[in-house]
Structure formats: C-alpha cells, structure tokens
Amino acid sequence: MSATMRAMVIERFGGPEQLQPATLPLPEPGPGELLVRVACAGVNPADWKTREGWLSAFFQYRFPFVLGFDLAGTVVKAGEGADASLVGRRVVAYSRQGAGEWGSYAEYAVIWASAAVPLPEQVPVDAAAALPTAGITAWEGLFEVGGLRAGQKLLVHGGAGGVGRYAIQLARHAGAAVAATCSAANREDLLALGAALALDYRDPRWPEALAAWAPEGVDLLLDAVGQGSLPQAVDLVRGGGVLAPVATLVAGEPQADAQRAAERGVRIVPTMSDFARSGAQLRQLVALSADGVLRAPPLTLLPLGQAGEAQRRVQAGELRGKIVLQVEGALP
C-alpha cells in the first residue's frame, strides 16, 4: 500500500473551482477506527455547503480539507480495538467530515468502526454510497421526528430528490399512504415507487388535489426542499400532526409560521441526521436495500476528478436522483 493517496481537496472556501486534485499522506486508523479503500463517494447538498464554509460553526477546518460525507468501499486496515474481521469486507459508512476530519473524496478514508455497515452482495457500491445521508435523513424525519405509523398519510415535499425517494419507499413499507410533490417529468417515477399522488408543484391547483385526498390534512409533512418553497405548509397538516422541515443550514431561511402552527395544533420539528442513531438506522437501510424494499435513486456516476462539476450540478438543482463519484482510477 502506498504511503500517499490521491484526493480532491479545498485550500480555501469558495466555488466548485476550489476543488482540486492533491496527493496527501495516507491516513492511519487509530483506536476504534478503520481504514477504507473508497470505491464510491456520494455527493450531497451538505458537501457544497461545507466547501463554502457553512459548517465552520460545527468544527474548525484544517486545510487542505477533503470533502465528502458518504462512502462505500473495502476495509483494508483496523485500528486498535476495532473489529479486525471487517478487513477485506465491503462496507458503507459516514466519513468523519462532520467532526472536521478528512472526508470521502479520496482513495482512502478513516472511519469510526461503529459507523461501518457491511454490504451484502446484493447491494452494489455505487448504490450504497448514495444511501447514508439521504436515507438516514429520510428515516429520521419519518420515524424519529414524525412518528409515522401504518395507516397515516404523508406528504413529501421534494419527492424526486434522494431524501424524497427514500422517504416514499420507507413510508410505503411502513404501511403509510404517500403524496409527493415533484416536477411533471418525475411523476411516473414517484408513482412507481409507491406514491398514491404525485403532485406537480408548478401547477397552482395541486393543494386542492391534496385536500381531496387528505381532507383533514396529512399526518406528517416532510419538507425536503425548504427555503420558503412551501409557505402554506402548516395548513396542509392536520391538527395534532407534524411538520418536519429538513435542516438546510441556509442563513436567514424563511421559517414556517409558528403562530399559525400553534393555533392549529401542528408541531414543527426540524430534522437532520443524528450521529448517535445513524449507525443503527444505516444497518436497517442496508438490510431493506438487500431485500429489494429500497431502490437507489437514479444515479449519475462521475469520476472523482469531476467532484467540482458534481457539486455545481447539485448546488444548481440540475439533476434527478443522486450523483456518485467513482474513486478508483479517477485521477491522473
């Protein structure tokens, strides 16, 4: 194994052009850690927000900094106290970027052993790399925050994105009925995933169709878009129901009407992944993927060297599904 690795790094905050190839020292796993040869790295909105410095309130950046929260690959070394039986096995995991350490846009990444979930043969590495952030966020919003149960009705705002697609499938598996907003081009996709209603958000009449389907309002509204895109959100939820906006980290983002929510008895509970629960949630998501219950979103595969372009597309909202970076052999 080489003592160095190839990675895409930033040396300062800024636009996608800040992502540049670099050769870095090969990291060593410490106690309770694993070294993973990364095959694929998922690309999420949180990645470009990290690039622009939005996460500086959560940790101190140390440049050069390797971005990337999600990864799938093969364990090549175990640190002291870590499960050595995982060496040679394919795993999916969160990186340690959320703690200010190097992320997954690299040939190798050190992860917490507790975060590693072995991959069954049925789950390919590209699909696995798309799963952690989007899948865990969907799980958290539906079940931990929303308390979704069989027989209830759910509205997913932003059904065609990674979080939305996983949310539709998880909710249907749990026995809930699902409506989702999307563009007209994604309507058939979401119906195929199990949505009872796929509502074109560009059609001003869509709230009427939702009201006909759920006259008292939905039990849970998972807002995977945010940024003031659903100003009437509170009025779409029944009294006693839950509005769960996915945290976007956008400064000055318009918020749901708290006074109106209190008047109607609607709870507003922002949702984001919780590291203490994420390992158990990811294990369940992987098992559901292996059983064929969860299908990966449409994947756009790009080489690691195009990480800047991948983030530009995600930031601009120019794709359906997810972008995954293929790491092996991607850099010159």
C-alpha positions in Angstrom: 0.0 0.0 0.0 1.4 3.4 -1.0 2.2 5.9 1.8 0.2 8.5 -0.1 -3.2 8.8 -1.6 -5.0 10.9 -4.2 -7.8 13.1 -3.2 -9.9 16.1 -4.2 -9.3 19.0 -1.7 -10.1 22.6 -1.0 -7.4 25.0 0.3 -9.9 27.8 1.0 -13.7 28.4 0.9 -15.3 29.3 -2.4 -17.0 27.9 -5.5 -16.7 24.5 -7.2 -13.4 25.6 -8.8 -11.8 25.3 -5.3 -11.9 21.5 -5.5 -8.5 20.5 -6.9 -6.6 17.2 -7.1 -3.9 16.6 -4.5 -1.6 13.9 -3.1 -1.9 13.5 0.6 -0.3 11.3 3.3 -2.1 8.0 3.7 -4.1 8.3 7.0 -3.6 5.7 9.7 -6.6 4.3 11.7 -6.4 5.0 15.4 -8.2 3.1 18.2 -11.7 2.1 17.2 -11.1 3.2 13.6 -10.9 1.5 10.2 -9.1 2.5 7.0 -11.3 2.1 4.0 -10.2 1.9 0.3 -13.0 4.1 -1.1 -14.7 2.9 -4.2 -17.6 5.4 -4.4 -18.4 8.7 -2.6 -21.9 10.1 -2.5 -22.4 13.8 -3.3 -24.9 15.7 -1.1 -26.0 19.4 -0.7 -24.1 19.4 2.6 -20.9 18.9 0.6 -21.1 22.2 -1.3 -22.2 23.9 1.9 -19.1 22.5 3.6 -17.0 23.8 0.6 -18.4 27.3 1.1 -17.6 27.3 4.9 -21.1 26.9 6.2 -20.1 24.2 8.7 -17.5 26.4 10.4 -19.9 26.7 13.3 -19.6 23.0 13.9 -15.9 22.4 13.5 -12.6 24.1 12.7 -11.5 23.5 9.1 -7.9 22.4 8.6 -6.6 22.9 5.1 -6.1 21.1 2.8 -9.5 19.7 3.5 -11.1 16.6 1.9 -14.9 16.9 1.5 -17.5 14.1 1.4 -19.8 12.6 4.0 -20.8 9.3 2.3 -18.7 6.4 1.2 -18.7 2.8 0.2 -15.5 0.7 -0.2 -13.4 -2.1 1.3 -11.8 -2.1 4.7 -8.0 -2.5 4.4 -6.8 -1.9 8.0 -8.3 -2.0 11.5 -7.0 0.2 14.4 -6.6 -1.0 17.9 -9.8 -2.3 19.4 -11.7 -2.2 16.0 -13.3 -5.3 14.6 -10.4 -6.9 12.5 -12.9 -9.3 10.9 -14.1 -6.4 8.8 -10.7 -6.2 6.9 -11.3 -7.3 3.4 -15.1 -6.7 3.6 -17.1 -4.1 1.7 -18.8 -1.5 3.9 -20.9 1.6 3.7 -20.4 4.4 6.2 -20.4 8.1 7.1 -17.0 9.7 6.9 -15.7 11.8 9.8 -16.1 15.0 7.9 -18.8 16.1 10.3 -16.1 16.1 13.0 -13.7 18.2 11.0 -11.7 15.2 9.7 -11.0 14.3 6.0 -14.0 13.0 4.1 -14.7 10.6 1.3 -13.5 12.4 -1.8 -10.2 10.4 -1.7 -8.8 7.0 -2.4 -8.8 6.2 1.3 -10.7 7.4 4.4 -10.5 6.7 8.1 -13.9 6.0 9.6 -15.2 5.1 13.1 -15.6 1.3 13.2 -19.0 1.9 14.8 -20.1 3.7 11.6 -19.2 0.8 9.2 -22.1 -1.4 7.9 -21.1 -4.5 6.0 -22.6 -4.6 2.5 -24.5 -7.7 1.4 -23.6 -9.0 -2.1 -27.0 -7.7 -3.5 -26.1 -4.1 -2.8 -23.6 -2.5 -5.3 -21.1 0.0 -4.0 -22.5 2.9 -6.1 -26.0 2.4 -4.7 -24.6 2.1 -1.2 -22.6 5.3 -1.5 -25.9 7.2 -2.3 -27.6 5.8 0.9 -26.2 7.3 4.1 -27.0 11.0 4.2 -30.2 10.8 2.2 -31.5 7.6 3.6 -30.8 8.4 7.2 -32.3 11.9 6.9 -35.5 10.3 5.5 -35.6 7.7 8.3 -35.0 10.4 10.9 -37.8 12.6 9.6 -40.3 9.9 9.1 -39.9 7.8 12.2 -37.8 9.6 14.9 -39.3 13.0 14.3 -42.6 12.3 12.6 -43.5 9.1 14.4 -45.1 7.8 11.2 -47.3 4.7 11.6 -49.3 2.4 9.4 -52.5 3.9 8.1 -51.3 7.5 8.3 -50.9 9.9 5.4 -47.6 11.6 4.5 -46.7 14.5 2.2 -43.2 14.5 0.9 -42.3 18.0 -0.5 -39.4 17.3 -3.0 -40.2 13.7 -3.8 -37.8 13.3 -6.7 -34.6 14.0 -4.7 -32.6 11.5 -2.8 -34.3 12.1 0.6 -37.7 12.2 -1.1 -37.3 8.9 -3.0 -36.1 7.1 0.1 -38.9 8.6 2.2 -41.6 7.4 -0.2 -40.3 3.9 -0.2 -39.8 3.7 3.6 -43.2 5.2 4.3 -44.9 2.7 2.0 -43.0 -0.2 3.6 -44.3 1.1 7.0 -47.9 1.0 5.7 -48.4 4.7 5.3 -50.1 6.4 2.3 -47.9 8.9 0.5 -48.3 12.0 -1.6 -45.3 13.8 -3.0 -44.6 17.0 -4.9 -42.3 16.8 -8.0 -42.0 18.1 -11.5 -44.2 16.6 -14.2 -41.2 14.8 -15.6 -40.8 12.8 -12.4 -44.4 11.9 -11.8 -44.4 8.4 -13.2 -41.2 7.6 -11.3 -42.7 8.5 -7.9 -45.9 6.6 -8.7 -43.8 3.6 -9.4 -42.1 4.0 -6.0 -45.5 3.7 -4.3 -46.7 7.3 -4.1 -50.5 7.5 -4.2 -50.3 11.1 -5.5 -47.5 12.7 -7.5 -48.3 16.4 -7.5 -46.8 18.8 -10.0 -45.5 21.7 -7.8 -45.7 24.0 -10.8 -49.5 23.5 -11.0 -51.2 26.0 -8.6 -54.1 23.6 -8.2 -52.0 20.9 -6.5 -53.0 21.8 -2.9 -56.7 21.2 -4.0 -55.8 17.7 -5.1 -54.0 17.1 -1.8 -57.0 18.4 0.1 -59.3 16.0 -1.7 -57.0 13.1 -0.8 -56.5 14.2 2.8 -59.5 16.4 3.8 -58.3 16.9 7.4 -54.7 17.4 6.3 -51.8 15.0 6.3 -50.4 13.4 9.5 -46.8 14.3 8.6 -45.3 16.7 6.1 -41.6 16.0 5.3 -40.2 19.2 3.7 -37.0 18.1 1.8 -36.8 21.4 -0.1 -37.1 24.2 2.4 -36.0 27.8 1.6 -39.6 29.1 1.7 -40.8 26.9 -1.2 -43.9 25.8 0.7 -45.3 28.9 2.5 -48.6 27.2 3.2 -47.0 24.1 4.8 -48.7 24.4 8.2 -52.2 24.5 6.6 -51.5 21.2 4.8 -51.1 19.3 8.1 -54.0 18.2 10.3 -54.3 19.3 13.9 -52.0 17.2 16.0 -49.8 16.4 13.0 -46.1 17.1 12.4 -44.3 19.4 10.0 -40.7 18.1 9.7 -38.5 20.5 7.6 -35.1 19.0 6.7 -32.4 21.3 8.1 -30.7 23.1 5.2 -28.2 25.4 7.1 -29.3 28.3 4.9 -28.8 31.6 6.8 -32.0 33.6 7.0 -34.1 30.9 5.5 -37.9 31.6 5.7 -39.4 29.6 8.5 -42.9 28.0 8.9 -45.5 30.2 10.6 -45.0 29.2 14.3 -48.1 31.1 15.5 -50.3 29.6 12.9 -48.9 26.1 13.8 -49.7 26.7 17.5 -53.3 27.8 16.6 -53.8 24.6 14.6 -52.0 22.3 17.0 -49.3 21.4 14.5 -45.8 20.6 15.8 -42.9 22.0 13.8 -39.8 19.7 14.4 -36.8 20.4 12.2 -35.0 17.2 11.2 -31.4 16.2 10.4 -29.4 13.1 10.9 -28.4 12.2 14.5 -25.0 10.5 14.7 -26.0 8.6 17.9 -28.8 6.9 15.9 -27.2 6.8 12.5 -25.4 3.5 12.7 -28.5 1.6 13.6 -30.5 3.4 11.0 -28.0 2.7 8.3 -28.0 -1.0 9.2 -31.7 -1.1 8.7 -31.5 0.8 5.4 -28.9 -1.6 4.1 -31.0 -4.6 5.0 -34.0 -3.1 3.3 -31.9 -2.4 0.2 -30.6 -6.0 0.2 -34.2 -7.3 0.5 -35.3 -5.2 -2.5 -37.6 -2.9 -0.4 -35.4 0.2 -1.1 -34.2 1.1 -4.6 -31.5 3.6 -5.1 -32.4 6.9 -6.8 -31.3 7.3 -10.4 -27.5 7.6 -10.2 -25.3 9.8 -12.2 -21.7 8.4 -12.0 -18.8 10.8 -12.4 -15.0 10.3 -11.8 -13.5 11.7 -8.7 -11.7 14.3 -10.7 -15.0 15.9 -11.6 -16.0 16.5 -8.0 -16.3 20.2 -8.6 -18.7 19.7 -11.5 -20.7 17.2 -9.4 -21.1 19.8 -6.7 -22.0 22.5 -9.2 -24.8 20.3 -10.5 -26.1 19.5 -7.0 -26.0 23.2 -6.0 -27.9 24.2 -9.1 -30.5 21.5 -8.7 -29.8 20.2 -12.2 -30.3 16.5 -11.6 -32.9 13.9 -10.6 -31.7 11.4 -8.0 -28.1 11.4 -6.8 -24.5 11.9 -8.1 -21.9 9.4 -7.0 -18.2 9.9 -7.6 -16.2 6.8 -8.7 -12.9 7.0 -6.9 -10.7 4.2 -8.3 -8.6 5.3 -11.3 -10.4 8.7 -11.4 -7.3 11.0 -11.0 -4.3 11.1 -13.3 
